[in-house]
Amino acid sequence: MKKYSFILPLALFSSLLVSCGAKTLSEVDGIALAKKIQAFRADSSFAYKTDKFTYSINLSGDSMGNGTSKIDARIIKGEYIYYNLVSSMSKKAQNETVYVYSKDGIHYFAEDDGTNKTYSELSQSAFDAALESNTSGIRNTVIAMADGVYESLSNFTEASSSSSANSQTSTTSTYSFASSGDGNLVVTWDTTEKDSETNATSHEVITFDHYYPVSVSEVIKGTRVSSSSSTSLDGEGTMNFAWDTCSPFYPDLSKYTKQ
């Protein structure tokens, strides 16, 4: 029996979505709002809005200065899955798109691996199993990524100043806050690292709305020196969450082979 499943890589990245009308906050007010968002996540009644959601991540470059990776995942619980991965960051390039959906009373599993496009018609039990197994993997990954964004707030709420330096690691950080209203927070974080091995800068923007993380963006530039060579650090990453939102995509099955 064919197993209708796929693997969503747990890639830690980092996306620019500055809310319209955001106003600059003082450090005191920005940290207070960040702590309020942390408390929202820590509340025992907290729950992610994952009955319907959209998640995307776009990476360009890495510590070696090469490769790209894009992921788009869309879920409607019990009804629909869309998952697209295009990546050149591993030794073997990846290009995969998966659909699990129903149309006109027929349940489908369609897959495009970049070379072959195939689809199958599923029984109700196989359709339910495909939705459950794949939704669980995607949902767990998205929650892990979102939790990481919440945890990143400790970099600011536990700091004593908006400009800090660490003499041991030769790292200097500055950050600022903006908001368009209660539950909305935009944190801009700039870091410079200089020592005998690294000379690099990073610019990161983290956005929350209605107390939920909605985006992270990061740009890293610089060089890393080893005993025999110098390596360029040149990477960009964006990640977006759309909670309780999903606009489905469907395949053109006339271009697919039925299995």
N, C-alpha and C positions, 0 to 999 in steps of 0.2 A: 504494500500500500504506500503510495507516494505521500511524503510528509510535506505539507504546505507551510513551510516556515522559512525564515531568513534570519541573518544575524545583523543586528545594528551595532556597529562598533562604538565603544564608549570612549570617544575622543574628547579630550578636554581642550578646548579652544580658548576663544573668547569672542555690542553691535550698536551701531550708532543710531539712536532714535531719540533725539532730544525733543521733549514735548513742546508743542507750540505754546507761547506765552509764558514760558518758565522765567521766574525772577530769581536773581542771585540772592542767596541766603547768607547770613553771617555764619561763622563757624559754630557758634553756640546753637543757633536755630537748626543748622544743617545736621549736627550731631544729634540733637534732640529728636528730629524727624527720623533719622537713621535708627535710633534706639526704639522709636515707636514701631517702625517696620519690623525690627527684630522681635519685639514683643508680640506683634501680630503673628509672626511665624511660630513663635514658641508657645502660643496659646493652645490648650488641649483640644479646642474645637476647630483648629485650623485644618483646612483641606484644600488641595489643589483642584482647580476646575478642569478635570481631565475626562469628563464624559464626552467632551468635544474640544479638540485643541489642534494647533498648528505649531510646528517647531522647525527651525532652520538653522544651519550653521555653515559658514563659508570661511575656509582657511586658505591662505596663500603664503607659501614659504614655511620654513621651520627653522630649527637651530642650525641646520646645514644650509639654509637659504634656498631650498628648492621644494617643488611639489605644491599641488593644490588639492583641496577636498571640499566637496559640497554635499550637504544632506538636506533633504526636505521631507518631513514626515507629517501626515495629516490623518487624524483619527476622529471617527464618530463611533462611540461605544456601541458594540453590538450590531453595527451596520456597515462600516466602511474603513478601509485602510489604504493609504497611499504612502509609498516609501521610495525615495530616489536617492541614490548614492553615486557620485562621480568623483573618483580620487586617483591621483597620480603620486601619492605620498609613499606608497609601498613599492616594493620591487616589481610587483605585478599590478598594472593599472586595473582599477575597478570601475565598472559601469553597470549599475543594476537599478531596475525599476520594478516595483511590485504593486499590484492592485488586488484588493479583496473587496468585492461589492456585489450588490444585487441589482438586476434590471429586468423589468417585465416578468417578475416572478422567478427568474433564474439566478442562481448564485454562481459567481465566477471567481477564479483565481487566475490572474494574468501576470506574466513575468517577461521582462526584457533584460537580457544580460549583456546588451551591447552588440551581440552577434545574432542571437536567436530570440524570436518573439513567439511565445507559446501561451495558450490558455486552456483551462479545464473548467467544465461545469461541475459544480459540487452538490452533493446531497445537503440537506439541512444540517445534519450532524457534522459533516466535514467542514461546511461553511462556518458553523459555530466554533469548531475546534481551531480553524485557521485564524479566525478573528481573535479568539482568546489567547492563543499562544503568541501571536505577533503583537497584539495590543499590549500584553504584559511586558514584553521586552522593551518596546519603544517607551511605554509609560515610565518604567523604572529608570531608564536612561535619562529621560527628560526631567524627571523629578530629581535625580542625582545632580544634573547640571543646574537646575533651579536652586537646589539647596546650596550648591557651591556659591551662587551669586549672593544668597542671603548671608552665608558665612563670610564673604568678602567684606561685608560692612564692618566687621570687627577691626579691620585695618584702620578704620577711621574713628569708630566709637571708643576704641581702646587707646588711641593716640592722644597726646596732650597738646599738640599744636598742628596747624595746617601745613607747617613746613618742618620736616624732621630729617635728621642725618644720623647715620650709623657709621661710626669710625671704623668698626671692625670689618664691615663688608663694603665700605666706601660707597654706600648707597644714600642718595638724597631724594626725598619724596615731597611733593607739594600736592595739595588737593583743594577743591572748591565745591560748593553745593549750589543747586538751583532747584526751584519747585514751581509748579503751576497750581498747586492746591494740596489739600490733605491727601496723604497716601501717594503723592507723586514726588519723586526725588531723582535728580540727576547729579551724579557724582563724577567729577573730572579729576583724574589722578595721573600725575606726571612723575616719572622716576628716572633718575640718572645713576648709573652704576659705573664706577671707575676704580680699577685696581690694576695689578700687574698682568692680569689675564683678560680682563673685560673692559670695554669702553662702549657703553650702550645706553640708549634712551628708550623709554616706552611711554605711550600716551593711551590711556584707557578711559572710556566713558561707560558708566553703569546707570541704567535707568529702571526705576520702579514706577508702576502706575496702579492705583487702587490697592496699594500695598503688595502687589505681586511683581516679581522681576519680569521685565518685558524685553530688555536688550542689554547686550554688552558688546563693546568694540575695543580692539586693541591694535596698536601699531608698534612694532619693535624695530629699531635700527641700531647698527653698531658693528663691532668686531670682537672676536674672541681669539686670543693668541695662545698657541701652545708652544712647546719647545722647538718645533720644526716648521710651523706654518701659522697663517692667520686666516680665520674663517669669518665670512660675512654673516652677520645676523640681520635678516631682512624678512620680517613676517607681518602679516595682517590677519586679523580674525574678526568675524562678526557672528553673533548668535542672537536669535529672536524667538520669543515665546508669544503666542496669541492664545490666551486662555478663553475657553468657551466659544471658540471661533474655528470654523473649518469650511473652506470652499473646496468641494471635491473636484478632482480631476478623474477623467475616465479614458481608457484606451480605445483606440480605433481597432476593433477586433478584426476588421477586414484585412489588416496588415499582420495578423497573428495566425499561427498554426494551431488548430485544435488538437489536443492530446486525448 
